[in-house]
Amino acid sequence: MMTRRFCFSCDLKDDSRLMAEYKEYHAAGNAWPEITKSIKDAGIVDLQIYLTGNRMFMVMDVDESFDPVKKAQADALNPKVQEWEELMWKYQQALPWAQEGEKWVPMEQVFQLV
């Protein structure tokens, strides 16, 4: 199976209480099952989020079936995903250079050890 990798960045609100709540929502087994199902159903085979300070980095490995446009369309039609996204805005904030309504900003790869 061939995979591709996508990397994104987003900020959390710089509030220790909110950051702790966000981490609890994302602790092993705590993400809503409808959310993990929507991720897996889209062809995302691995998804990890890292945090330094209040800046987050998301690394997604996807299989050949993954289509970001189709994922966005499916998410827009899924009430549980929309509920989750609305809840996450309580904790997340857009990066200063994000487009209007954009939360997770794609990262540009600038180096790869070969």
TARA-V918224 format. One line per field, one symbol per residue. phi: phi as a letter, one per 20 degrees, with the letter a starting at -180 (. if undefined). psi: psi as a letter, one per 30 degrees, with the letter a starting at -180 (. if undefined). burial: + if it has 9 or more other C-alpha atoms within 8 Angstrom, else -. Layout:
BEGIN
phi=???
psi=???
burial=???
END
This chain:
BEGIN
phi=.ecccccccbdefebgfffffffffdfgnefgfffffffffeneebbccdccmdedcddddcefefcfffffffffedgfffffffffffdebffgeffgmedeefeefdbbfc
psi=kkllkkklllklkijeeeeeeeeefglkffkkefeeeeeeffgjfkkkklkkbgklkkkkklaffkjeeeeeeeeffjeeeeeeeeefffelkklfgllkfkdjkkkkkfkkk.
burial=-----++++++++----++--+---+----+---++-+++-++++-+------+++++++++++-+----+---++----++-+---+--+++++--+----+-+---------
END
